[in-house]
């Protein structure tokens, strides 16, 4: 698949030819990441830090909060790597510091070793010095310590001259179970598909920025439909994974969806349609995912209005259940709570809501047995939902926070605060 690249220098997005000569300035990285994040992870590289000429740390920390990124450039120690992982980077990319001694102290699955090579030989120090080691030799040596490799064919970087598929094949074999990402010279969507067939991703910057191909074209390159009309079945879910319904996608609908950030699909009868354009039940596209066989998609969306189904239900399989249904009910009551109702009392009395939250949490802490724990946990969730809805917080926001916390490597002790010790 495709890994879009954002290279940063002086707070702006740049592209360099051969790692040296500025070729273009793509501006503010924030809107770029918003769009790129719809297809997965984005590589964010701090060019200034890599050169030892300042850094873009504050900006990259903000990008880590905005979308799924892998961060590289100037990471030269275990402490540097852990700082980025704790800041929310999905993965870190280490170049010069990619040694067994350092890599062995980091979580393997979240570390990528950057290997830059010219004509099959590793080069270092800004691609200026020969390291005296072959590309495949280094990949085999580091493979036990990393979850992936970023291999840049220096002689092709930024030149739009095509990548080296045969060498990429050799690298993928040498890497074993570590995922390989190839950078340098990827110019066509056919190359993206060919790399995917080898088990490698394509990291692309220049070709995207210069319009050589679009994001939707690049994302769709490895996809394969078994229908005569070329449509791909598309499972539509909310951020929590609840299935809303089934739709169909084409390259045309993907272009609209990824460009505008909306739920756009291809009807087998009516052609291109954008969810909610007439009904008002709009969708904000969070991301598009592809299945393991590359023949089906999943659209993860934030649904507004009455729901996904044309019959006015949340899903095409009927009303929501469980926590999503609780969120719907409480949110509706917050917006229009009948006077004198319990929900209205909770919303209008901060002390009452705080007391109920503390009371139910304490009862859950003391609960014994499965049934009692289920009962008390349901109470806690209800009052937590009221507090969330009052503040305009949705479960998708809480889940995103939980996901961010799961990315942290450095952990606190977790001892209870004196005032928070259960009775």
BATORNU-116731 format. One record per residue (C-alpha): residue in three letters; x, y, z. Coordinates in pm, 1 decimal. Last residue first. Layout:
BEGIN
+--------+----------+----------+----------+
: residu :       c1 :       c2 :       c3 :
+--------+----------+----------+----------+
:    ALA :        X :        Y :        Z :
...
+--------+----------+----------+----------+
This chain:
BEGIN
+--------+----------+----------+----------+
: residu :       c1 :       c2 :       c3 :
+--------+----------+----------+----------+
:    UNK :  -1373.7 :    233.1 :   5084.8 :
:    UNK :  -1180.4 :    259.8 :   4758.8 :
:    UNK :   -865.7 :    473.4 :   4756.9 :
:    UNK :   -918.1 :    782.1 :   4542.3 :
:    UNK :   -839.2 :   1046.5 :   4803.9 :
:    UNK :   -496.1 :    893.8 :   4871.7 :
:    UNK :   -416.5 :    866.9 :   4498.5 :
:    UNK :   -401.0 :    507.2 :   4385.3 :
:    UNK :    -68.3 :    368.4 :   4260.8 :
:    UNK :    -38.1 :    338.3 :   3881.6 :
:    UNK :    340.7 :    324.0 :   3864.4 :
:    UNK :    352.4 :    528.8 :   3547.4 :
:    UNK :    439.7 :    370.6 :   3213.6 :
:    UNK :    688.5 :    464.3 :   2940.5 :
:    UNK :    580.8 :    289.3 :   2620.7 :
:    UNK :    278.6 :    501.8 :   2539.6 :
:    UNK :     81.9 :    392.1 :   2234.7 :
:    UNK :   -199.1 :    248.3 :   2447.5 :
:    UNK :   -262.9 :    598.1 :   2581.6 :
:    UNK :   -339.3 :    722.2 :   2230.9 :
:    UNK :   -582.2 :    434.6 :   2173.1 :
:    UNK :   -758.5 :    514.4 :   2500.7 :
:    UNK :   -787.0 :    878.5 :   2394.5 :
:    UNK :   -933.2 :    773.2 :   2059.7 :
:    UNK :  -1184.0 :    552.5 :   2241.6 :
:    UNK :  -1290.0 :    846.0 :   2458.3 :
:    UNK :  -1343.0 :   1068.1 :   2153.8 :
:    UNK :  -1535.0 :    792.5 :   1971.1 :
:    UNK :  -1747.3 :    756.1 :   2282.8 :
:    UNK :  -1871.0 :   1110.8 :   2231.9 :
:    UNK :  -1801.6 :   1426.8 :   2432.0 :
:    UNK :  -2037.2 :   1725.5 :   2403.4 :
:    UNK :  -1980.7 :   1822.0 :   2767.1 :
:    UNK :  -2331.9 :   1725.6 :   2875.9 :
:    UNK :  -2303.6 :   1411.9 :   2663.0 :
:    UNK :  -1992.0 :   1303.1 :   2849.9 :
:    UNK :  -2137.9 :   1356.9 :   3196.9 :
:    UNK :  -2456.8 :   1175.6 :   3096.0 :
:    UNK :  -2252.0 :    890.7 :   2945.7 :
:    UNK :  -2050.1 :    857.7 :   3265.6 :
:    UNK :  -2378.8 :    827.2 :   3453.6 :
:    UNK :  -2493.5 :    546.1 :   3225.3 :
:    UNK :  -2155.7 :    373.2 :   3211.6 :
:    UNK :  -2130.5 :    361.9 :   3590.5 :
:    UNK :  -2477.0 :    208.2 :   3617.8 :
:    UNK :  -2391.1 :    -55.8 :   3355.8 :
:    UNK :  -2072.8 :   -137.7 :   3548.4 :
:    UNK :  -2281.7 :   -187.5 :   3862.2 :
:    UNK :  -2512.7 :   -441.6 :   3698.7 :
:    UNK :  -2236.6 :   -632.1 :   3517.5 :
:    UNK :  -2027.0 :   -646.5 :   3836.5 :
:    UNK :  -2325.9 :   -778.8 :   4031.0 :
:    UNK :  -2393.6 :  -1046.4 :   3772.0 :
:    UNK :  -2030.7 :  -1162.0 :   3754.3 :
:    UNK :  -1959.8 :  -1196.9 :   4123.9 :
:    UNK :  -1865.5 :   -942.3 :   4384.0 :
:    UNK :  -1910.3 :   -566.9 :   4353.8 :
:    UNK :  -1702.5 :   -345.0 :   4585.7 :
:    UNK :  -1530.0 :   -142.7 :   4313.3 :
:    UNK :  -1855.4 :   -125.6 :   4119.9 :
:    UNK :  -2030.4 :     16.3 :   4424.8 :
:    UNK :  -1756.9 :    278.5 :   4462.0 :
:    UNK :  -1793.8 :    377.6 :   4096.2 :
:    UNK :  -2171.5 :    402.2 :   4141.0 :
:    UNK :  -2143.7 :    635.8 :   4439.6 :
:    UNK :  -1871.5 :    855.3 :   4289.0 :
:    UNK :  -2065.8 :    900.9 :   3965.0 :
:    UNK :  -2389.8 :    956.7 :   4155.8 :
:    UNK :  -2232.4 :   1224.9 :   4375.6 :
:    UNK :  -2082.6 :   1407.5 :   4078.1 :
:    UNK :  -2418.7 :   1402.9 :   3900.8 :
:    UNK :  -2598.8 :   1537.2 :   4207.5 :
:    UNK :  -2338.2 :   1807.3 :   4270.8 :
:    UNK :  -2352.0 :   1931.9 :   3912.3 :
:    UNK :  -2730.6 :   1973.1 :   3925.4 :
:    UNK :  -2896.1 :   2080.9 :   3602.0 :
:    UNK :  -2789.4 :   1792.2 :   3382.7 :
:    UNK :  -2863.2 :   1535.3 :   3651.5 :
:    UNK :  -3207.0 :   1681.8 :   3719.2 :
:    UNK :  -3288.1 :   1693.8 :   3347.3 :
:    UNK :  -3185.8 :   1327.6 :   3315.3 :
:    UNK :  -3413.1 :   1242.0 :   3606.9 :
:    UNK :  -3706.6 :   1409.7 :   3436.7 :
:    UNK :  -3862.0 :   1721.8 :   3590.8 :
:    UNK :  -3864.6 :   1912.8 :   3264.4 :
:    UNK :  -3833.6 :   1677.3 :   2970.5 :
:    UNK :  -3472.7 :   1656.8 :   2842.8 :
:    UNK :  -3439.5 :   1784.9 :   2485.7 :
:    UNK :  -3076.0 :   1802.6 :   2377.2 :
:    UNK :  -2950.8 :   1609.1 :   2677.6 :
:    UNK :  -3229.0 :   1356.1 :   2621.8 :
:    UNK :  -3121.2 :   1295.0 :   2263.0 :
:    UNK :  -2759.0 :   1253.4 :   2374.0 :
:    UNK :  -2873.1 :   1007.6 :   2640.1 :
:    UNK :  -3064.9 :    791.4 :   2394.9 :
:    UNK :  -2805.4 :    791.1 :   2117.6 :
:    UNK :  -2515.3 :    722.8 :   2354.4 :
:    UNK :  -2706.3 :    436.2 :   2513.3 :
:    UNK :  -2771.1 :    291.0 :   2168.1 :
:    UNK :  -2398.9 :    307.1 :   2084.1 :
:    UNK :  -2323.0 :    142.2 :   2424.5 :
:    UNK :  -2549.9 :   -155.9 :   2368.3 :
:    UNK :  -2768.5 :   -168.3 :   2060.3 :
:    UNK :  -2820.3 :     41.1 :   1747.1 :
:    UNK :  -3144.5 :      4.7 :   1554.9 :
:    UNK :  -3181.9 :   -231.2 :   1257.9 :
:    UNK :  -2949.5 :   -411.0 :   1019.8 :
:    UNK :  -2919.9 :   -119.3 :    778.9 :
:    UNK :  -2776.9 :     75.0 :   1071.5 :
:    UNK :  -2873.5 :    383.7 :   1268.9 :
:    UNK :  -3234.6 :    359.6 :   1155.6 :
:    UNK :  -3419.5 :    607.7 :    934.8 :
:    UNK :  -3539.1 :    374.3 :    661.0 :
:    UNK :  -3271.1 :    507.2 :    427.0 :
:    UNK :  -3017.0 :    344.3 :    659.2 :
:    UNK :  -2706.0 :    528.9 :    774.1 :
:    UNK :  -2851.7 :    716.5 :   1068.5 :
:    UNK :  -3097.9 :    987.9 :   1164.2 :
:    UNK :  -2847.7 :   1269.7 :   1126.7 :
:    UNK :  -2470.3 :   1239.0 :   1146.5 :
:    UNK :  -2241.6 :    940.1 :   1094.7 :
:    UNK :  -1870.7 :    955.6 :   1170.9 :
:    UNK :  -1714.2 :    716.4 :    925.9 :
:    UNK :  -1485.2 :    417.2 :    892.9 :
:    UNK :  -1511.5 :    293.2 :    534.0 :
:    UNK :  -1403.1 :    -68.0 :    498.4 :
:    UNK :  -1291.6 :   -201.4 :    165.2 :
:    UNK :  -1295.1 :   -531.5 :    -21.8 :
:    UNK :  -1077.3 :   -706.7 :   -281.9 :
:    UNK :   -724.0 :   -651.3 :   -152.4 :
:    UNK :   -710.6 :  -1004.1 :     -7.8 :
:    UNK :   -610.2 :   -879.6 :    340.1 :
:    UNK :   -886.9 :   -620.3 :    355.7 :
:    UNK :   -845.2 :   -253.9 :    270.3 :
:    UNK :   -909.5 :     34.5 :    506.4 :
:    UNK :  -1053.7 :    379.3 :    441.1 :
:    UNK :  -1035.2 :    645.1 :    712.0 :
:    UNK :  -1230.0 :    903.9 :    909.7 :
:    UNK :  -1487.1 :    997.2 :    646.8 :
:    UNK :  -1741.5 :   1244.6 :    778.5 :
:    UNK :  -2088.9 :   1120.2 :    694.1 :
:    UNK :  -2407.9 :   1309.1 :    626.0 :
:    UNK :  -2764.5 :   1223.7 :    721.4 :
:    UNK :  -2893.8 :   1547.4 :    564.3 :
:    UNK :  -3126.3 :   1350.5 :    337.0 :
:    UNK :  -3023.3 :   1505.3 :      3.7 :
:    UNK :  -2642.7 :   1513.0 :     24.6 :
:    UNK :  -2653.7 :   1271.4 :    315.4 :
:    UNK :  -2428.9 :   1002.3 :    168.3 :
:    UNK :  -2260.8 :   1113.4 :   -152.3 :
:    UNK :  -2372.0 :    928.4 :   -463.4 :
:    UNK :  -2198.3 :    817.1 :   -782.3 :
:    UNK :  -2401.2 :    590.4 :  -1011.6 :
:    UNK :  -2775.0 :    538.5 :   -980.4 :
:    UNK :  -2816.4 :    163.2 :  -1029.2 :
:    UNK :  -2505.7 :    -11.2 :   -892.9 :
:    UNK :  -2456.7 :    285.3 :   -660.9 :
:    UNK :  -2099.3 :    403.4 :   -625.5 :
:    UNK :  -2004.7 :    550.8 :   -289.6 :
:    UNK :  -1903.0 :    875.8 :   -120.9 :
:    UNK :  -1893.6 :    904.6 :    259.3 :
:    UNK :  -1709.0 :   1233.1 :    299.6 :
:    UNK :  -1352.1 :   1356.0 :    348.3 :
:    UNK :  -1358.9 :   1578.3 :     38.7 :
:    UNK :  -1052.7 :   1443.4 :   -141.6 :
:    UNK :  -1060.6 :   1090.5 :     -1.6 :
:    UNK :  -1433.5 :   1036.9 :    -58.0 :
:    UNK :  -1447.0 :   1207.8 :   -397.4 :
:    UNK :  -1149.0 :   1014.3 :   -531.6 :
:    UNK :  -1280.2 :    692.4 :   -379.3 :
:    UNK :  -1612.6 :    740.7 :   -561.0 :
:    UNK :  -1434.9 :    764.7 :   -897.7 :
:    UNK :  -1203.4 :    472.2 :   -824.8 :
:    UNK :  -1513.6 :    269.3 :   -752.2 :
:    UNK :  -1684.9 :    176.1 :   -426.6 :
:    UNK :  -1990.6 :    -21.9 :   -324.0 :
:    UNK :  -2207.4 :    -10.4 :    -11.4 :
:    UNK :  -2288.3 :   -234.3 :    285.1 :
:    UNK :  -2432.8 :   -119.2 :    616.6 :
:    UNK :  -2377.0 :     46.4 :    953.2 :
:    UNK :  -2141.7 :   -212.3 :   1102.6 :
:    UNK :  -2031.2 :   -115.0 :   1453.3 :
:    UNK :  -1650.1 :    -86.4 :   1460.7 :
:    UNK :  -1625.1 :    184.8 :   1725.0 :
:    UNK :  -1538.1 :    449.1 :   1466.4 :
:    UNK :  -1861.4 :    378.6 :   1280.1 :
:    UNK :  -1876.6 :    116.8 :   1009.3 :
:    UNK :  -1936.4 :     96.3 :    632.7 :
:    UNK :  -1841.1 :   -230.4 :    461.0 :
:    UNK :  -1747.5 :   -161.0 :    100.6 :
:    UNK :  -1780.8 :   -420.7 :   -174.8 :
:    UNK :  -1555.9 :   -316.4 :   -465.1 :
:    UNK :  -1693.9 :   -224.3 :   -804.7 :
:    UNK :  -1505.2 :   -326.7 :  -1118.6 :
:    UNK :  -1816.3 :   -352.8 :  -1336.5 :
:    UNK :  -1738.4 :   -714.3 :  -1426.9 :
:    UNK :  -1707.7 :   -800.8 :  -1059.1 :
:    UNK :  -1399.5 :   -973.4 :   -911.6 :
:    UNK :  -1237.7 :   -647.9 :   -802.4 :
:    UNK :   -863.7 :   -613.2 :   -735.4 :
:    UNK :   -697.6 :   -344.5 :   -526.8 :
:    UNK :   -319.7 :   -288.4 :   -538.6 :
:    UNK :   -346.5 :     51.9 :   -714.6 :
:    UNK :   -646.0 :    179.2 :   -518.5 :
:    UNK :   -442.3 :    378.8 :   -265.6 :
:    UNK :   -224.4 :    533.8 :   -534.4 :
:    UNK :   -520.9 :    624.1 :   -754.0 :
:    UNK :   -706.8 :    768.8 :   -455.4 :
:    UNK :   -406.6 :    979.9 :   -352.4 :
:    UNK :   -362.5 :   1118.0 :   -702.0 :
:    UNK :    -89.3 :   1047.6 :   -957.2 :
:    UNK :    195.2 :   1247.9 :  -1110.5 :
:    UNK :     27.8 :   1541.7 :   -940.0 :
:    UNK :    351.8 :   1711.6 :   -836.2 :
:    UNK :    287.5 :   1665.3 :   -465.4 :
:    UNK :    185.5 :   1302.2 :   -498.0 :
:    UNK :    480.9 :   1202.0 :   -717.3 :
:    UNK :    721.6 :   1393.0 :   -490.8 :
:    UNK :    616.5 :   1224.6 :   -168.2 :
:    UNK :    565.3 :    851.4 :   -183.6 :
:    UNK :    657.0 :    567.8 :     48.0 :
:    UNK :    563.5 :    243.9 :   -127.0 :
:    UNK :    475.1 :    -58.4 :     85.9 :
:    UNK :    630.0 :   -402.1 :     40.0 :
:    UNK :    484.4 :   -754.7 :     30.8 :
:    UNK :    615.0 :   -823.9 :   -320.3 :
:    UNK :    261.4 :   -786.7 :   -459.7 :
:    UNK :    246.2 :   -452.3 :   -280.2 :
:    UNK :    562.0 :   -344.4 :   -461.5 :
:    UNK :    403.1 :   -431.9 :   -795.7 :
:    UNK :     84.3 :   -242.8 :   -710.6 :
:    UNK :    281.2 :     67.7 :   -610.7 :
:    UNK :    490.0 :     33.2 :   -927.1 :
:    UNK :    173.3 :     16.4 :  -1138.5 :
:    UNK :     57.9 :    334.2 :   -962.9 :
:    UNK :    347.8 :    513.1 :  -1126.2 :
:    UNK :    642.2 :    725.8 :  -1014.7 :
:    UNK :    811.8 :    561.6 :   -717.9 :
:    UNK :   1163.7 :    704.5 :   -745.8 :
:    UNK :   1294.4 :    667.3 :   -394.9 :
:    UNK :   1122.6 :    508.0 :   -101.5 :
:    UNK :   1048.1 :    140.7 :    -34.6 :
:    UNK :    873.7 :     24.4 :    281.2 :
:    UNK :    954.5 :   -326.1 :    405.0 :
:    UNK :    763.7 :   -510.9 :    676.6 :
:    UNK :    981.2 :   -732.3 :    898.3 :
:    UNK :    889.0 :  -1102.0 :    874.8 :
:    UNK :   1197.1 :  -1188.7 :    670.0 :
:    UNK :   1385.4 :   -872.6 :    573.7 :
:    UNK :   1615.0 :  -1046.3 :    323.3 :
:    UNK :   1321.6 :  -1150.0 :    104.4 :
:    UNK :   1176.2 :   -799.7 :    101.0 :
:    UNK :   1518.9 :   -654.2 :     21.7 :
:    UNK :   1568.3 :   -884.2 :   -277.5 :
:    UNK :   1227.6 :   -795.4 :   -418.9 :
:    UNK :   1302.6 :   -424.8 :   -373.2 :
:    UNK :   1624.6 :   -475.9 :   -568.9 :
:    UNK :   1422.8 :   -624.6 :   -852.9 :
:    UNK :   1163.6 :   -348.5 :   -834.3 :
:    UNK :   1410.0 :    -58.8 :   -861.9 :
:    UNK :   1194.8 :    255.6 :   -852.3 :
:    UNK :   1091.1 :    488.9 :  -1132.7 :
:    UNK :   1255.1 :    807.1 :  -1256.1 :
:    UNK :   1055.1 :   1059.6 :  -1056.6 :
:    UNK :   1381.6 :   1223.9 :   -943.4 :
:    UNK :   1299.2 :   1281.9 :   -577.1 :
:    UNK :   1502.3 :    981.0 :   -461.0 :
:    UNK :   1632.0 :    762.6 :   -747.9 :
:    UNK :   2005.0 :    757.1 :   -669.3 :
:    UNK :   1920.9 :    735.0 :   -302.4 :
:    UNK :   1722.9 :    411.9 :   -319.1 :
:    UNK :   1561.6 :    455.4 :     19.9 :
:    UNK :   1478.9 :    153.3 :    232.6 :
:    UNK :   1246.4 :    206.4 :    526.7 :
:    UNK :   1258.0 :   -119.2 :    718.1 :
:    UNK :   1007.1 :   -279.6 :    951.6 :
:    UNK :    931.2 :   -451.6 :   1279.5 :
:    UNK :   1288.3 :   -422.1 :   1401.7 :
:    UNK :   1546.2 :   -614.7 :   1605.5 :
:    UNK :   1571.3 :   -953.8 :   1431.8 :
:    UNK :   1592.3 :   -781.3 :   1089.4 :
:    UNK :   1900.8 :   -574.8 :   1175.5 :
:    UNK :   2171.7 :   -804.9 :   1035.1 :
:    UNK :   1963.2 :   -926.0 :    739.1 :
:    UNK :   1887.0 :   -566.6 :    635.2 :
:    UNK :   2251.3 :   -466.6 :    675.0 :
:    UNK :   2374.3 :   -748.5 :    450.5 :
:    UNK :   2105.2 :   -676.7 :    193.5 :
:    UNK :   2217.5 :   -313.8 :    160.1 :
:    UNK :   2590.3 :   -390.4 :    148.9 :
:    UNK :   2825.7 :   -252.7 :    409.8 :
:    UNK :   3123.3 :    -16.5 :    388.7 :
:    UNK :   2924.6 :    278.4 :    517.0 :
:    UNK :   2990.0 :    492.3 :    206.9 :
:    UNK :   2968.5 :    860.4 :    295.8 :
:    UNK :   2764.5 :   1150.9 :    155.5 :
:    UNK :   2410.9 :   1012.5 :    186.8 :
:    UNK :   2339.0 :   1263.8 :    464.0 :
:    UNK :   2595.7 :   1105.4 :    690.9 :
:    UNK :   2536.0 :    747.9 :    575.0 :
:    UNK :   2542.6 :    531.0 :    260.0 :
:    UNK :   2465.6 :    159.4 :    235.4 :
:    UNK :   2566.6 :     -9.8 :    -90.5 :
:    UNK :   2318.3 :   -154.0 :   -341.6 :
:    UNK :   2373.2 :    109.0 :   -609.9 :
:    UNK :   2318.4 :    384.3 :   -351.8 :
:    UNK :   2157.9 :    280.2 :    -27.7 :
:    UNK :   1977.7 :    440.3 :    262.5 :
:    UNK :   1859.8 :    208.7 :    538.0 :
:    UNK :   1603.3 :    341.3 :    781.6 :
:    UNK :   1524.6 :     93.7 :   1057.5 :
:    UNK :   1160.3 :     94.4 :   1165.5 :
:    UNK :   1057.9 :     43.1 :   1526.9 :
:    UNK :    708.2 :    -15.9 :   1661.2 :
:    UNK :    699.4 :   -396.5 :   1636.2 :
:    UNK :   1039.6 :   -427.6 :   1804.2 :
:    UNK :    953.4 :   -243.6 :   2125.4 :
:    UNK :   1280.8 :    -62.8 :   2208.9 :
:    UNK :   1587.5 :   -160.2 :   2411.1 :
:    UNK :   1720.6 :   -405.1 :   2149.2 :
:    UNK :   1710.3 :   -128.5 :   1889.2 :
:    UNK :   1978.1 :     65.9 :   2074.7 :
:    UNK :   2238.7 :   -210.5 :   2107.3 :
:    UNK :   2139.8 :   -375.6 :   1778.9 :
:    UNK :   2216.9 :    -51.4 :   1596.9 :
:    UNK :   1968.3 :    173.8 :   1416.8 :
:    UNK :   2110.7 :    497.9 :   1561.3 :
:    UNK :   2229.4 :    618.5 :   1220.3 :
:    UNK :   1880.5 :    570.5 :   1080.0 :
:    UNK :   1593.0 :    523.2 :   1322.1 :
:    UNK :   1229.2 :    551.5 :   1218.6 :
:    UNK :    973.9 :    558.9 :   1498.3 :
:    UNK :    633.6 :    396.7 :   1489.7 :
:    UNK :    274.2 :    481.6 :   1577.9 :
:    UNK :    390.0 :    819.2 :   1708.0 :
:    UNK :    174.5 :    917.8 :   2005.5 :
:    UNK :    397.9 :   1136.4 :   2220.9 :
:    UNK :    503.6 :    828.3 :   2419.7 :
:    UNK :    646.5 :    677.0 :   2101.2 :
:    UNK :    823.5 :   1004.9 :   2025.4 :
:    UNK :    982.4 :   1028.4 :   2369.8 :
:    UNK :   1073.1 :    660.8 :   2358.3 :
:    UNK :   1273.0 :    713.2 :   2038.7 :
:    UNK :   1462.2 :   1013.2 :   2173.1 :
:    UNK :   1541.4 :    829.7 :   2498.5 :
:    UNK :   1669.1 :    524.8 :   2311.6 :
:    UNK :   1905.5 :    751.0 :   2120.7 :
:    UNK :   1969.7 :    913.1 :   1782.2 :
:    UNK :   1632.4 :   1013.8 :   1646.5 :
:    UNK :   1732.1 :   1302.1 :   1416.5 :
:    UNK :   1475.6 :   1233.8 :   1145.9 :
:    UNK :   1185.8 :    992.7 :   1169.3 :
:    UNK :    827.0 :    978.7 :   1287.5 :
:    UNK :    556.8 :    731.5 :   1186.3 :
:    UNK :    220.7 :    900.3 :   1187.6 :
:    UNK :   -142.0 :    816.6 :   1261.0 :
:    UNK :   -333.6 :   1145.0 :   1281.5 :
:    UNK :   -387.2 :   1474.5 :   1459.0 :
:    UNK :   -218.8 :   1406.9 :   1791.8 :
:    UNK :    106.4 :   1296.4 :   1629.3 :
:    UNK :     79.8 :   1603.4 :   1404.5 :
:    UNK :     89.6 :   1826.6 :   1713.1 :
:    UNK :    404.5 :   1651.6 :   1834.4 :
:    UNK :    545.5 :   1704.9 :   1484.8 :
:    UNK :    488.8 :   2079.8 :   1506.9 :
:    UNK :    650.2 :   2107.3 :   1848.8 :
:    UNK :    951.4 :   1900.6 :   1739.1 :
:    UNK :   1035.2 :   2076.4 :   1413.3 :
:    UNK :   1411.3 :   2073.9 :   1467.6 :
:    UNK :   1730.3 :   2277.9 :   1459.4 :
:    UNK :   2014.2 :   2217.3 :   1212.4 :
:    UNK :   2151.5 :   1878.4 :   1312.9 :
:    UNK :   2088.0 :   1750.5 :    960.9 :
:    UNK :   1838.1 :   1486.1 :   1072.5 :
:    UNK :   1680.6 :   1741.6 :   1304.5 :
:    UNK :   1626.8 :   1982.6 :   1015.3 :
:    UNK :   1482.7 :   1711.8 :    788.0 :
:    UNK :   1224.2 :   1605.9 :   1044.2 :
:    UNK :   1046.2 :   1321.9 :    863.5 :
:    UNK :    674.7 :   1253.3 :    897.9 :
:    UNK :    575.9 :    922.0 :    737.5 :
:    UNK :    197.7 :    897.3 :    709.6 :
:    UNK :     -6.5 :    602.7 :    835.0 :
:    UNK :   -341.7 :    503.0 :    690.8 :
:    UNK :   -554.6 :    600.4 :    390.2 :
:    UNK :   -766.6 :    875.9 :    546.9 :
:    UNK :   -458.0 :   1001.1 :    730.9 :
:    UNK :   -329.6 :   1145.1 :    401.8 :
:    UNK :   -608.4 :   1403.3 :    387.2 :
:    UNK :   -573.6 :   1538.1 :    740.0 :
:    UNK :   -196.5 :   1501.5 :    709.0 :
:    UNK :   -186.3 :   1735.0 :    410.1 :
:    UNK :   -413.7 :   1983.8 :    584.7 :
:    UNK :   -167.5 :   1996.0 :    876.4 :
:    UNK :    158.5 :   1994.0 :    677.4 :
:    UNK :    144.2 :   2368.2 :    594.2 :
:    UNK :    331.2 :   2441.7 :    271.1 :
:    UNK :    413.3 :   2211.6 :    -20.3 :
:    UNK :    751.9 :   2375.6 :    -89.5 :
:    UNK :    921.1 :   2231.7 :   -396.5 :
:    UNK :   1245.1 :   2096.5 :   -540.5 :
:    UNK :   1497.7 :   2184.5 :   -270.4 :
:    UNK :   1838.6 :   2031.1 :   -355.7 :
:    UNK :   2000.8 :   1799.1 :   -102.4 :
:    UNK :   1833.2 :   1466.0 :    -29.0 :
:    UNK :   1879.0 :   1353.3 :   -387.8 :
:    UNK :   1608.6 :   1597.7 :   -492.1 :
:    UNK :   1435.7 :   1749.0 :   -191.4 :
:    UNK :   1067.0 :   1787.8 :   -115.7 :
:    UNK :    944.0 :   2030.2 :    145.0 :
:    UNK :    658.5 :   2066.0 :    392.2 :
:    UNK :    690.4 :   2368.9 :    618.3 :
:    UNK :    798.4 :   2433.2 :    977.8 :
:    UNK :   1155.4 :   2525.7 :    887.5 :
:    UNK :   1210.5 :   2189.9 :    723.1 :
:    UNK :    960.2 :   1906.1 :    726.3 :
:    UNK :    928.3 :   1602.9 :    500.9 :
:    UNK :    571.8 :   1471.0 :    479.2 :
:    UNK :    552.3 :   1130.2 :    314.6 :
:    UNK :    251.3 :    930.3 :    201.7 :
:    UNK :    274.4 :    556.3 :    276.6 :
:    UNK :     98.1 :    364.8 :     -2.4 :
:    UNK :      0.0 :      0.0 :      0.0 :
+--------+----------+----------+----------+
